[in-house]
Structures are given as C-alpha cells and as structure tokens.
Amino acid sequence: MSNDNSDAASMASASTQVAEVDAISPSPSPSPPPSNVGTKPNFIAIGIDFGTTYSAVSWITSQKWNPDDPYDIVDVMRWPDPGHSQQRQDEAQVPTLIDPESGAWGYQCLSQASNPIRWPKLLLLREEDAGADARSNKQLVEARSRLSNSQRYQKTGLIGLIADFLKGIWEHALKEIRREVKELDKMPLKVAITTPAIWPEYANKAMNTAAHLAGITDPPPGRFVTLSRIHEPEAAALCTLREELKRPVKIGETFMVCDCGGGTVDIITYTVESVHPLRFREAVEGAGKLCGAFVIDQAFENHITIGSRHRSSIRETQEYRDFVEKAWEYGLKRNFRVVNSDTSESTDDSVQLEGLPKGLIPRHGLQRFIGRGKPADTMSIERAIVEQWFSASYTGIRFLIGEQLRRLEAANAKAPSEIFLVGGLGSSRYLHSILNEQFNNILQVQKTWSAVARGATMAILEEMATKSKVVRQSYGIQALVETNHAMPRYQPTKDEIYLGRDEVARVQRMLWYFKEVDRADSYGKEVSHRMYIDFDNEHDTDLVIEVYLCNSDNPSPRIDSTTKPLCRFRCPAEAVRDGDWQKLVDDEGRVTHNRLKNVILSMKFDGELRCTLKTGDGHEEVKLEMEYVKKSEVETAFDGRCRVALL
C-alpha cells in the first residue's frame, strides 16, 4: 500500500476512490416475465451431475412432470463404449475420464488404448483449497503437468479439457433424448449443472465457462436454452424427498443430506417450509470435505500395486483397467459390507480379488498376497485392510455429521428425522452399516448414482426448492475510515494513516457486505451502500471495484491471512455519463480531482456474486465486467489499487 500520506495527491492514484456510505434497504428482485395463465409450458428439463469419478444426466419433458409421481424422469444410458459391455450399457453414470491426446472420454477410455486424466473436477480447486490427499496425489500432480504441456489445450487449459468432456456427455444426451422426443430441435431446453456446496466462487465460474465452451448454451437456430447451477446436496435432497421418503413430509420437519461423491462429501440440513409446493430452507450452515470415493480408490490402487517396479506403466494397460473395473468398482467396492450374525455372507477374515493382471502377480518373496490354494491371479486381502481403505472417508463423513448435529443443537433447531445417504459412495453397504451403528437414522437412497442429476432436473421444474440458503463466505471491500470512528481503534503498529485533502486522518478497514452474523439471511438479498468516488486526475481510467472474501466465522476488520482477494468489477470511465462527474478545484481554481457523485454500490449473492453500480441523480445502472483473481495474483492482486473512504 502507499506510504504517501501528506496531501490530497497522497490519498489517490488514478484509480483511488473516495466514498461516502450509508445503508439502503434491500432491493427487490426483478419480477419474472408474465406467463400464459392456465397453460403448462412445454420444454425439456435436463440435469447434469458433473462428478469427480462418475457423471450423470437426467431429463424429462415439462408436460410429463408430476411431483406426486416423479418416476417419469429418464436417466441417460447407452454411453459410448467400444467394448460393448452390457453392464455399462445399463449404467446411469459414465466415468469422468478424458484423454488429452486422443479426446476419448468416459467408457471410451476404458475400452481402448488411452491414458486419460482422472478426477479433472478436483483440478478446478487451487492447491490451497484442496485437501492434503488431493495436493499430494501423484495422478493429479501428473495431470497438471500433462495439461501444462498439452498442445491440444495450450490455450484453454483445464477449462477446455472439462468442456470437451461436457460436450461429449451433452451431445450423447441430446442423441438419446431425440430417440423419444422427435421435436427436440424445436423445444426450449432448461439445463441445470450441479456443483458442490463448498466450492469457492472461482471454481463455479470455471464450470460456467466450461459449459459455454461445451456448446450447451450455443443452440441451433430456433431453440432457446437457459443454464443454471444448483448445489449437489440440494438436488439430492429434492430427489430423495420426492422419490424415497415412504411417508408424507411435514412442515417444520428437519432432515440431513449426506452427499458422498467421488471427490467431496457435502453435509447440509434442511427444514421443510411448504409441502405444496415443496419448499425447504437450510436450517444451519452446511459443511464439506474432500474425503469422497477417490480417497478409497487411491488406497486400493496403492495397495495392489505395492512391490511392482512398473506400477505407473501397469496402470495404463487395458488388462489393469478391466481388473479395476470388474474386481473393484463393480465388485468389492460396492459389495463390501460389515459381517455379522444377521448376514449370510462368509465370515472369513479375508476377501478375494480375481483376475489380477500379470504385471501385478507377486514374485518370490511377495507370496503373502496370494490366497493359499487359490489361482496365481487371485489376491487375498484381509478385511481389516479393506476397512482401512474406507476409514479415511468414513472418518471425514462421521466428523461432518457430528459437527452438523452440534450446529443444530447450538441453534436450538430440531434434530433431523432422517439422514439421507446419497451419491456414488453413498451406495456403499459398508458405509451405510457403520454410519447407521452410530447415528441410527441413516436412509440409503435406492438410485443413488443418478439422484443428484434427477434432483437437478426436478429443481428446474419446481423453480428451485430451497427458499432460504446460507451465504458461506463473507464478501466485502476495503475502505478508509476516520481514525476517531475506526473500529477497532487506531493502532500505530497495525494501521497506516492516510491524510486526505480535507486534512482528516483515515485508516483502512474492511466493509463487509455479508458477514457471519447475517449470512443466514443474506442469500439472494441485495445489500447496498451510497457513496461517491474520487479520481486524482482526469477520468480516463477504468473504474475498479475490488472484492475480498473471508471464510472465517468472524471476518477481520483489517486485511489479514484470512482475507483473500476474490475478484474485480470493472467498467471504463467513459461508460459513465459526463453529467455524473464533478470537477473539484483548489483555492487557485486548478482541478485537483474528479468526483463520481451519487453512487450506489450493491452486492447480491444467489449462488454467484453479483455487483451493480448506479450513478447520478437518476441512479442509472452502469454495466460492470467481472474478472476473478488468478492464483498467481493472490498475494499482490489488490495492493494499493483502489481505496474507498467512509465519511
């Protein structure tokens, strides 16, 4: 930040901003366009669940939708598969895999010679926002390196890679829908893509960009497409309440959704506010962790390749992929369960994996891996070891559920009547059993693999289910405050004095638009402040509004380690009407700076941060362009670029 504090020039550079602020009541959201009363619009609702390990797409025509009989939603199947596996043809999900060299995606990567990138969704997170397992994972480290050296994605990078995968599943979905809807090309499409509830804003923005690059929002002439986002646990909750609950839903009832995906596990608790139509709100702030199925997959693959000097090359062979898919993904991983006297399952202390690839068959000295009396390609694994593979994920899920229950108790909210276990990992019999032993009321969803995609489809038709959500981060701008009004008080060791043209001393403080104390009631509401903006010289530079975020429950009044630059909202100075500017002069009549007067700066968070700027006596809105801070800029992005002064 600037150390110059002597006069008016010290207070501002070309983009220095001075603002006078007072609160304005929240503005109502614009009304939707009128619809034809008494008619049911005909469109196709499509839900896309872009998952870490698997993805899914579901759809239905609006005229077929009946919330009391929700089973007409169609799961897209028959995914492209050169191997023509009948089991794959009947699957509602497709592997989230893409080969940056050949362009192969999904099951194509399992049925032909390819070296796909796994878990591309996790790559959207910056390293500081990813868990230790994701940061240290060799496959993710290698994937980042391959992308940086890829000719195919030299310009578009990771977003281009994800866009190609989305394009593949999108075009296949349209092909499958066209089998049943001949008028598809003439019908409007409403599309919802799901994202984790705990994702940072830059990752959500990247998904929007990837969807546009994939052509989802670029329909042929005559077709209208709208695109929206919905949180994965919200979609799962809507699907579960509609399809799985075998009793009437009651107003005031509370339920918890535990969405166990391939990468993230999201926990959110909802309270029902209306039954017809179905509406619910978040009871307390949800939480999440990167402790999904990829942690278990990684532990499994590390175990079976131990002792192999060529583990990396073996993983690229067709034989290895077939083994992992059959013996692990469709075998042990989904069917492993707790053994007790009530089950007919063998009580052996070990399990067997058949079809071990030749390159992994243990040599002399490693025979302990082979089951006695078993073929050479059969691996015997102690049940305790398999339980260890699940433990990292289970421990994270157990912690999240326990923490959510503590938050409910602290808020004097009702305990959940059920805990819905959804997501791909949520189909695990073992996970359901050990969680139910501790929490008792765990309900495992039947069609868990496509529950999120079907719920996203329902959310389109019901125009979103969650009446009230929680803003999970604090958003604000940096401001100058008079030292005698600053809270906390001025401290010479922590604060720098800025002396303006009015000879008033000021210090920097954060102006938080959404804080922890009011985040629960801030979702979708517009918060506004009135101000003026001063420029030190002629208004020939961009007007820049710089926004910070903080994940702390109590956001700091000063810039500190918990406060990070998020984005800039920018507009050219010439976009503002000349009449809204005021030239300020000194005692000798010289122009010292220009003032943009009667400014209202508003922010709203409705799944995406939005900022509006209105100027002049008529408060005309000025268009702002948003740009997120790049990872390389995080430390220096906003260093001294602009300042707002509260008077």
N, C-alpha and C positions, 0 to 999 in steps of 0.2 A: 504494500500500500504506500501511498505517497507520504513523504515526511515533511513536505512543504506545508506550513500552517500559518503563513504570515498575513495573507490578504485574500481578496476575492479570487484572484487567479490561483491561489493555493488550493482553493476548495474544489476546483473543477478543471478537468481536461475537456477535450472536445465532446466527450460523452458524459461528463459529470451531470448528475441530475439532482435537483433540489425539489423536495415535495412537501406540500402541506397536506396532512392527512386527517380525515375524520371518518367515522363509520357510516355506512349506508346500509339500509335494510336489504336483506337478500332479494334478488330479482327473481320473479317467477320464470320458469322455463317456458319457451315458446310453445304455443298450442299446436298439436298436430293438425295436418290438413284435414278438412272435413271428409267423411266417408259417406258412401251411399247407405242411408238408413234402411235396414231391413234386408240388405243383401250381404252375402258372405263372399268376400273377395277370393278369387281363385289364384293361388300362387303355390310355388313349391318351397317348402322349408327344408333346409339342408344343414345338418350339424356336423362339424368336423372336429374330431378329437386328435390333435397332433401330439402324440405321446413320445416319451423317451425311448421306450423299447418297441412299442406297437402303436399303431394309429388306427382310427376307425371313422367311418362316415355313415350317417343315417339320414333318412329323408321321408317325407310324406307330403301329399297334396293337401292344401288347407281345407278343401271341401270334405275330405275324408276324416279330418281330425275330430275326435270326440273325447274330451278329457275324462269322461266316465268310462270309456272303453278304449284305452290308449294303445292297444296292441296292434294297430294297423301301421305303425312306424316300421319302415323297412331298413334293415341293415344291409349295406352294400357288401357283396361277397364276390366270388369268382375272380379273385385278384390275379393279375397276370402271373403265370407260373410255368416256365419252360419244362419243369419236371412233371407237370400234370398230376400232382398229388391230390387224391380225392379229399384227404383230410384238410389240405389247405383250401380247396375249393369251397368247403363248408364253413370256413372261418370268417367271423365278422371283423377280424382285425388283420392288419398287414404289418410286417416288420418295418420299423422306421430305420431303414438302411438305404444308403445311396453310394454308388461308386463314382468318385470324382473323375475317373479316367474314362470309363465307358458310358456313364449315365444310367446304368442299370439301377433299379430301385426295388424295394420290397422283396418279394419272394424270388425275383429275378436274381438277386444277389446270393441266394442260397442254392440256386439250381444251375449255375454256370460259373465259369472261371472269372472271379471278380475279387476285388479287395475293397469292400465297402467301408465307409465310415459309419461307426455305430454311435448311438446316443448323440446325434447332432444337436438335439434340443438343449443338452447340458452345455454345449459350447456357446450358447447365447449369453450365459452368465459370465461376467467378469470374474477373474480369479479370486478377488477379494470377497465376492458374493457367493462363491461356490464353496461347498464343504471340503474338508481335507481329503476325503476319498476321491472327489472329482478332480481336485487340483493335482493329486499325485498319481492319478490313473494313467498308466503308460499308454493305453489306447487313445485317451483324449489328448495327451501330450503329442502323440504321433499324429493324430488327426489335425491338430492345429498347425503342425509343421507341414503336413501334406497340403493343407489348404493354402498356406502362405506361398508354397512353391507350385501351385496348380496353375497351368496355363488356362484351363477351362474357366476357372473362377478368379482370374487375375484381377478383374475389375469389380466383380460383385461379391467375392469372398464368401463368407459363411451364409449371408442372406441369400446369395444366388444359389448356393447348394440346397438350402432348405426350400427355396422357391421351386427348384426343379423337382424335389420330392412332392411338394404340394401340387405342382402341375400334374404329376403322374397320377396321384390319387384323385384329383379333381376331374381330369379327363376320363378316367375309368369310371368314376361315379356317374358322370353325365351319360356315358355309354350305357351303364346299367339302368339308369332311370329311363332312358329313351326306350328301353325294351317294353316298359309298361305305360309310358306317357308319350304318345305319338306327337302331341302338340307341344313338346318340351321347348322347342326353339321360339315359341310364341308366348310362353308364360313367364311372368316375373319370377325371379329367384330371390329368396331371402336366406342369407347364409350367416351362420354363427360359428366362429372358431373359438375353441376353449383354450384358456391359459391358466397356469397355476395361480392360486390366490396370493401367494407370497412373492410373485415375480416383481422385480423392480421395473420402473417405467421404461427404461431404455430397452429392456427385453420385449415388453409389449409392443413398443414402437417398431422394433425389428420384425416382429411377427406380422404386423400390419403391412410393412414394406414387402416382406416375402410373399404375402398373399396377393398383393398388387402385381408383383413381378411374375407370379404364377399364372396370371391371367384370370383370376377369379372375378375381379372387378372390371374385366375388359370383355364384355359380352358381344356377340354378333349384333348387327343392326336389328332393331325391333324387340330386343329383350332388355329388361330392366333388372339390375342386380343391386342389392344392398348388402353390406357386410358389417357385422357387429362382432363384439367379443363378449364372452361370458366366462366367469370363473369356473374351473372344473368341479369343485365341490358343490357349487350352486346348481350346476347342471345335474350332477349326480343326485343331489337332494330332490330335485323336481322329479326326476325319473323314478326314484325309489318310492316317493310318496304316491305317485300315480300308479305304479305297476306292482309294487312289492308289499305294501302295507295291507294286511288282511283284515283291517278293521277301519271304521270311519275315523278320519282325522278330526281333532277337536281344536277349537280356538283356544289359544293360550298354551297349547301343548308345546313342549320343547324336545328337540331331537338333535343328535350329533351325527355329522357325516365324517367318516374317516376314509378319505380318498387315497388309497395306496397305489400309486402309479409306478411306472418304471424308474422315474428319477425322483420326483418329490412325493412326500406324504403330506397332505393338507388336512387339517382338522378345523371344522367350523361348526358352531352350534346355532340352530335357528329356532325361532318361536313363531308358531302359526298365528297370523293375524286375521285371516279370512279363509273360508273354505270354498265358497262360491262367489267369485273366482278364488283359486288358491293363491294366497299371498303370505309370505313369511319374511321376517327380518332377522338380522344377525343379533343373537342375544348378547354376546360379548365378542371381543376381537378374536379372530381365529389365529392360527399359527401353522407353521410348516417346517419341514426339514428335508434335506437331501439324503433320505435314507430309504429310497424305494428299491425296486427289484434289482436295479443294476448293481447294488452292493452285494446281493446274494449271488448274482451271476458271476461277478468278479471273483468272489471267494471260491465258487465251484471251479471255475476255469483255472485259477491259480493252483488249486489242489490237484486236479487231474493232469496238469502239465508239469508238476514238480519232478525233477530229475531228468527232464528232457533238455538236451543241449540245443534243440532246434524248436523251442516252443513257439516262437514268433512265426516261423515259416509253416509249422504244422497247422496253426490256426487258420491259415489261408487255404488249406486243402479242402476239396469237396467232401472227402471222407470225414474230416473233422466236423464240418458244418452239419452233415447228415447225422452224425453221432450226437452232437449237442442238441439238435432239434428233436430227435426222436427220444433219446435216453434221458435228456434233462428237461427241455422245455415242455414237451408233451408227456413226459414220464414222471421222473422223480420230483421235479419242482412242483408240479400241480397236484400230485397224488400223495406226497409225503404227509404223514399225519401223526398225531400223538397216539401211542399204543396204550390201550388199557383193556380191562376185562370186558368192556362192553362192545369191543370191536372184534371182528372175525379175522383181522389182519394178523399175520405172523408176528410173534413176539421176539423174533431174532434180534440180536444186538447189532446187526449189520444189514445193509441193503446192497443189492447187486445192480451194476450197470453193465449191460451187454453191448457188444459191437464196438469195443474200444479200438480206435484207429491204430494201425500198425506202428506208427511213429511214437505212440504213447504206451505201447506194451512194455512193461518194465523189463530191464535187462537184469543180469545176475546181480544180486545184492539188493534188488528192489522188489523181491518176490512177496514181501509183506502186503503189497497192494492186491495181489491175486487171491481170490477166494479159493480155499482148499477144495480140491475135487471139481473145480469149475474150469470151463474152457479158458484158453490163454487170453482171449479178448474180453473176458469178464472181470470187472473190477469190483472188489468187495470194500465197502466203506462203512465204518462204524456209524451207527445212528447218532452218537454223540457228536461226531464231526459234522454231520449234516445239520444238526441243531445249532452248532456254532456258526454255520453259514447264515442261518436265519437270524441269529442273535443280534447282529448289528442293526438290522432293520427293525426287529421286534423291540429292541431296547428303545430306539428312537420313537416308535409308534406308541409304546407304553408311556413314555415320558410326555408326549404331546397330549394324549388323552387325559393323563393325570393332571397336567397343567391346565387343560381346558376346564376340567371339573373344579379345580381350585379357583379359577377365574369366575366361574358361575357362582360358587359359594360366596366369594368376596363381593359379588354384585347383587347378592340376595336373589338370584334368579333360580328358576326351577331346575332340578336335575333332569337330564334327558330321559325320556321314556324308553328310547332305543338308541343304540349306536349302530349306524349303518356302515357296513364294511363294503366298499366298492373299489373299482379299479382292478387292473390285471392282477396285481399282487393280492388284492382283496379276495380273490377266488381261492387262495391257498387254504386247504383244510387244516394244515398245521397251525397257521397263523390264527385262524378263527378259533381253534380249540384253546390255544394258550392265552389268547386275549379274553375269551369267554370265562376262563377259570378265574381271572382277576376281576373282570367288570360285569359278568353275568348277563348283561342285556345286549350282547352283540348279535346283530341280524346280518347275515351274509346274503347279499343280493344274488339272484339267480343268473341273470345275464350280465355279469359284472364287466365283461370285456368291452361291451358296447354301451354301458349305462351312461357314460359321460356324453357320447355322441348323440344318443337318443334324448338325453336330457337337454342338450343344446337345441335340438330340433323342437322339443316341447316349449322351450323358453321363447323361441321365435313366435310360436303360435299363441302363447299366453302373454306375449309382450312383456317378458321378463317376470320372474317370480318373486324376486327379493325386493320388498318395499323399502327396506332401510338397510344399507350396508355400512361398513365401518371404513373410514379412511385410515389406512395402516401406517402412514408416514406423515410427518409434519412438513408443510411446504411454506416457504417464505422468502422475503427479500432482505437485503442488508440496508440499514437506514442510519442516518445521522440524527442524534437526539441531543437536545440541550443538556449540558452536563448537570445542571441542577434538577433536571427532570429524569435523568437516566436511572434505570433500574436493571441490575444492581448499580450502586453508586460508583462514580468515577474512581478508578484505582490507577495511580501512576505507573505501576508495574505491569498492568494489563491493557491499559487503554492509551490510545494516541489522540491528542487534541487536534481538532480541525477548526480553524478560525475563519469564519465567512466574512463577506463584505459588510455585514451588519455588525461585525465585531463581537458576535456571540460565539462562545466556545461550545463545540459539539463533540460527541464521541459516537463510535459505531455500535449499533445494537441490531439484533435480528427482529424483523417484523414478521411474525408467523401468521399466515392466513389460516392454517388449520393446525391446531395444537392438540396434544394428547387429551386435554381436558374437554375438548369439544369435538373430537374426531368422530365419535359415535353418531353425532347428529349432523355431520358436515357433508356426508356423501350426497352428491348431486345438487347441493345448495351453492349458490353464488355468494361469495364474500367480497365486498367492495370497499375501497378507500379512496378518498378525494385528495388530490394533490396538485402541485404544479411542478414543472420540470425545467431546470435552467441549463443552458448550454453556454460554455465560456466564450465561444466565438460564433461566427455565422453558422446558421443551421444547415450545414452541408454534409453532415454525417448521419449515420443510421441512429435511430432511437433504439436503445437496447434495454430490455428488462431482464435481469439476471435472477434466476430462481435457484434456491438451495433446498435440500431435503435433509431430514434428520430422522433416524429410526428410533431414537431414544424416547422413552415414555415421557421424559421431561426435557423438551428441546432447550438447548442452551441459548441464553440471551446474547452470547458472543459467538463468533466463529471459533470452533474448536475441532477436535478429532472426530466428533460425532456428526459434524455438519459438512456436507459434501455438495459441490456444485452439481446441479442436475441439468439445466437447460437454459437457453436464451430465447426470449421472444423478441423479434426484431422487426422494424419497419423503417423504410427510408424516410428521411426528414421531409422530402418533397411530397410524401403521401399525406401529410398534414396540411390542411388549408392555411394559406398565408394569414388569413384573418385571425387564426387562433394563436399566432405568435405575437409577443410583445417585446419590443426592444427596450432594454434598460440602460440608462446612461449615468455617467458620473457627474460631479459638480461642474465639469467643464463641457458637458454636452457630448462626451465621447461614449459610443456604445461599448459597454463592458461585457454584456452577455445577452442572450435571447432567452425568453421565457415562454414555455408552452403552458398556457394557463387553462384553468378549469378542466383538469384531467381527472378521470375516474379510472382507476386500475382495479379490475375484478379478476378473481380466480374461482374456478369451479373444478371439482374432481368427481367424475362419474365413470370411473374406470380408466380415464385418461385425463391428465391435467390440461385444463384449458384456461387461456388468459385473454381478456378483452381489454382494450384501451379506448376510452371515449374522450373526445376533446371538445372544447368550445362551449359556448352558452347553450347550443342545441344538443350537446353531447353526442356528436356523430361518432360512430364506431370506426376505428382505424384498423385495417387488416394487419395482423401480426403473423409472422412466419416463425415456426418453432424449430430449433435445432438442439439436439441433445449433445452434451459434453462427451467428447471422446475419452476413452480410457487414458490415453497419453496426456490429456489435459487436466485430469482431476486435481492435481496439486496446484496448478497455476492458472486455471481457466478464467477466474474472475478477479485476479489480482489487480486491484485498483482500476477496474474498467468503468464502473459507474457507482454512484452513491445517491441515495435518496435521503433527504433531510426531513424529519418530522418537526414541525414548528408548533 
